[in-house]
């Protein structure tokens, strides 16, 4: 009662502070924002039964959405839990326990109330025989030894509770079982981490360990080792010469599962009795980086690896959708990031639309209408699974529970007929899972689509109520990389006295771009160019009437006047060219264009300098020429140049062969040229 009065006083104080400003005595008043008010836990004990309730901040409805509501996850501090709004629990003793409440706000525009542990001592009174049943609805929905369940879908920046349940199935025939548990998270499909593990709370002596990816889980039990091993087994003894072996297929699966994730946590458990169920509680925080991946589907995998080879290694994988708001009616596309290389008519997509009856009464009919994107083939739809599981309407008798499919121009309706889906607010309904359903279906492409995102959404109608619209599930393509080869031939527009002017050249190289781009994209290139050998005039020096003497062919002295002297260079050049920045666009399948910049340097440059002079013969008249050559000059990685270019490509410009025409203008030498090239993108 005191706790209840304290809670009311706290809320009244917060309300008064928000409505009436405080007098400035010791400083400005600090008003606590509503989203930071923690969930307040109340309890009272009657006949050894602890009855819980809570006080939460008022909900703020999202405009146009359904009436907001809270869902609840209680952790009682003794390894037990509940998803009820006001649960009742019987503690095994009178020790001190920390109780936690995680409330999730659906259709609300704020953050969930922060969770704070509340210390609690149940008291010494024991329950009477007429005490109510406080058992939680069965956790293990499948027939396995391990199962996972969360209190909500992951929302960037918020916490999510994961319950890991494991048990020793009686059919194992093992009285007590030891082994290892693991949770794998942070899919390698995403470049950044999905989750940060905040805290793990074990209640049955589980000890943290490391499960190595390279560990060999397949091993034989020798005859001598079996002697002590048999003693722990329930049931008839096996022959003494029998040898046990771990499942090698399970070993391979463990390694395969671990390779798909970046992070893992493992624990050793001991003395798990036959039929006993235990639970671990993991508090995850969804990283803010996942905001850009809203509606993406990620995975968590649990592994149950028993030490006893009579018990099987088991896995449980759950798929979670990154959400922007907590809404029980959602549409998801599994493996929404696709490799475009392998997308075609044979590619099948898997969608799941989940729904929940949040009303006060049961629904007898649920109509799930799905918009089909233009790239997908509605006639290829196949229903893979549903909850509740139903036969198709064309095979059902009158008034039998069944599913019907209705096709319209751009949508398909999955109609659950003659069912009983309880309402979450319905009297006597404690299992939230019983109010939920889903339909899962596959669908193919009409043909090879464009490399553009596509979206689908659903409208859900319970009986004759107004439709509830889900999020849009978006299919996207991974960028992918497309390497290419380039071979070209360059034509100069003019000749000049530079090493490159007037020189034809051959080009060979490689390119790298996104695979099959549709719109604007980047491309980098690296190639070598070889220029034809060329002689060019470096400088002409006039003779200025200078007269020189020399010995003629007959040995007599001759005189001549120098008309001019030319300094010449003969060059041979191989350049290395890098295109670090290029923006391209494909206008359709056959025409593309691009702009960019090219930087180049001489990979190998050979220069043979020479001098040639023209002489006027004074005695005999006429002219003659003389020449002198010097040693060859070699240099590497020199003469950095920057070139701008624009080009056009014709052919299969996305993937395949095409021909290009590129105009280049070199800034340092004002040199311009045209290159015609062939390229093939893979």
Secondary structure as GFF3:
##gff-version 3
##sequence-region A 1 682
A	DSSP	alpha_helix	2	19	.	.	.	ID=ss1
A	DSSP	three_ten_helix	34	36	.	.	.	ID=ss2
A	DSSP	beta_strand	40	46	.	.	.	ID=ss3
A	DSSP	beta_strand	49	55	.	.	.	ID=ss4
A	DSSP	beta_strand	69	75	.	.	.	ID=ss5
A	DSSP	beta_strand	81	82	.	.	.	ID=ss6
A	DSSP	beta_strand	88	89	.	.	.	ID=ss7
A	DSSP	beta_strand	96	106	.	.	.	ID=ss8
A	DSSP	beta_strand	118	121	.	.	.	ID=ss9
A	DSSP	beta_strand	146	150	.	.	.	ID=ss10
A	DSSP	beta_strand	159	167	.	.	.	ID=ss11
A	DSSP	three_ten_helix	170	172	.	.	.	ID=ss12
A	DSSP	beta_strand	176	187	.	.	.	ID=ss13
A	DSSP	beta_strand	195	201	.	.	.	ID=ss14
A	DSSP	beta_strand	207	209	.	.	.	ID=ss15
A	DSSP	alpha_helix	223	231	.	.	.	ID=ss16
A	DSSP	alpha_helix	248	259	.	.	.	ID=ss17
A	DSSP	beta_strand	261	273	.	.	.	ID=ss18
A	DSSP	beta_strand	277	286	.	.	.	ID=ss19
A	DSSP	three_ten_helix	288	293	.	.	.	ID=ss20
A	DSSP	beta_strand	297	306	.	.	.	ID=ss21
A	DSSP	beta_strand	314	321	.	.	.	ID=ss22
A	DSSP	beta_strand	330	334	.	.	.	ID=ss23
A	DSSP	beta_strand	337	338	.	.	.	ID=ss24
A	DSSP	three_ten_helix	340	342	.	.	.	ID=ss25
A	DSSP	beta_strand	348	356	.	.	.	ID=ss26
A	DSSP	beta_strand	366	371	.	.	.	ID=ss27
A	DSSP	beta_strand	376	387	.	.	.	ID=ss28
A	DSSP	beta_strand	391	392	.	.	.	ID=ss29
A	DSSP	three_ten_helix	393	395	.	.	.	ID=ss30
A	DSSP	beta_strand	402	407	.	.	.	ID=ss31
A	DSSP	beta_strand	411	417	.	.	.	ID=ss32
A	DSSP	three_ten_helix	432	435	.	.	.	ID=ss33
A	DSSP	beta_strand	436	445	.	.	.	ID=ss34
A	DSSP	beta_strand	454	462	.	.	.	ID=ss35
A	DSSP	beta_strand	468	477	.	.	.	ID=ss36
A	DSSP	beta_strand	481	492	.	.	.	ID=ss37
A	DSSP	beta_strand	505	514	.	.	.	ID=ss38
A	DSSP	beta_strand	520	542	.	.	.	ID=ss39
A	DSSP	beta_strand	547	551	.	.	.	ID=ss40
A	DSSP	beta_strand	557	586	.	.	.	ID=ss41
A	DSSP	beta_strand	591	617	.	.	.	ID=ss42
A	DSSP	beta_strand	623	635	.	.	.	ID=ss43
A	DSSP	beta_strand	638	651	.	.	.	ID=ss44
A	DSSP	beta_strand	656	666	.	.	.	ID=ss45
A	DSSP	beta_strand	671	681	.	.	.	ID=ss46
###
